[in-house]
C-alpha cells in the first residue's frame, strides 16, 4: 500500500459474510469506519472530537475489484486526500495479499453537534494531518 501511510489489519469474520458467500456491502462500510476511527485515533481525535467539533459523513463511494471471503486477512489503508475549509476527502483501499479488493472514499465534514451545523476544520487537526500526509498546502 505505497499510497497509504496508515493502515490496519483485519481478518474477515462470519458476520461480514452475506448470502453470496462473500463480504457484504454493509461490512465494507464498517471496514472503512473502523479504519477511519483508527486513523483519527492516531491523531488523538475521534469522530466526536477533532479539536472542539466532531465530524459527519454525508457521502460515500465504493468500487469493488475482487471478492473477499471468510478468513481472508486484509490490510485496510486510509488517508486524507484533500482538505477544504470545512470538509476533507478520505480515501480507502482494502487489499488481500497486495491485491486491491476494494477502493472507496468518504466526504467528511466538520460538524458542531451542539449547534447542529457544519464548522471549520480546527487548525490543530489541519496541521497535524497536513504534517502526517506531507501536505503543507492544507494549513491555512
N, C-alpha and C positions, 0 to 999 in steps of 0.2 A: 504494500500500500504506500508507494512512494509519495503520493499527493496528500497523504494524511499523517500528520504528526501525532495524532491522538487516535487510539482505537481500544476497543475492549474485546475480550474473548467471549464466546457464547457457545454453549452446546444445546442443540435443538432437543426440546422435551416433547413428550407425548401431547401435552396441552397445546403445543404450537402447530400440531398437525390437523388438517381438515379431512373431509370425506374423500378427497382425491389422493390421500396418502402422502401429501407434501405440505410444506409450511403454508399456512393460511395468510391471506391478505392482512387480517387483523393482527396476526403475530408479527408481521414485518413492521407495522406501525409501532408495535410495542418494542421491537428491537431498536428502532430509531429513537424512541422515547428513552429507553434505558441508556443508549449511547449519549443522548443529549444531556441527561441528568448527570452522567459520569463526567462529561466534558465541562459542564457548569461547575460541578464539584471540584474539578481540577483548579478552578479559579476561586474556590471557597464561596461559591454562589449556588443558588438554587432557582427553580422556576418561579418561586415566590419572592426571591430577593437577589437581584443582580446589582445591588447598591442603592437600595431605597425603593425600588419598584420591582415588580415581577415581569413575567413575560406571558404572552398568549400566542397561540399558533392559528392564524386564520387560513393557511393554505398549505397543502402537502401534495407532492408528486412522487410517484413510484414507477420505476421501469424494471421489469423482470427480464433477466437474461438466462438463468438456469434454475431448475427446481432445487429445493433444499429438503432434506429428509431427516427423519428421526435419528438422533445420534450424531448428525453432522457437527463438526467442530468449525465454528465460524469465527471470523475476525470482522468486527464492525467498526469501520472508520467514520469519523465525524469531524467536520471543520466548519468554520465560518468562512464563507466565500466572499461576501461583500457586506458592507455596512452603510446604512444611511442614517439620517437624523434620529429616527425612532424605530428602525427595524433593521434586521440583518437576515441574510440568506444562509442557511445551514445546508451543507451537502453531506450525504451519507453514501457509504459503499460497503456492501456485505460480500465478503469473499470466503470461499472454501478452497483450501489448498492453492492459494494465489490466483484462483479463477474468480472473476466477478460474477456473482449470482444476482445481485440487486443493486441498483443505484437509485438515489432519491434526493429530494430536497424538501425543506420546510421553510416557509417565511415566518420569522419570529418577530413579534412586535413588543416593544417595551410597554408595560401596562401598569397603571396605578390602580390597584384593586380597591383602595379606599375611596378614590374619586370616580372609579369605574370609567376611566378614559385612558387613551394612549398617552405616552410620556416620551421624553427624550431618553436616549440611552445614557446611563450615568457615565461620567468622564472616566472614573477609575476602571470600570468594566471595559470601556472602549480602549483605554491604554493597555491594560493587561492582555486582552485578546489580540490587540494590534502587535504587541511585542512578541507574543507566542506565535502568531501566524506570519510574522515578519511583514506587516502591512502598515508602515508608518502613516500612510495616507488616510487611515481611519481616524487618527487623532485630530480633533478639531482645534 
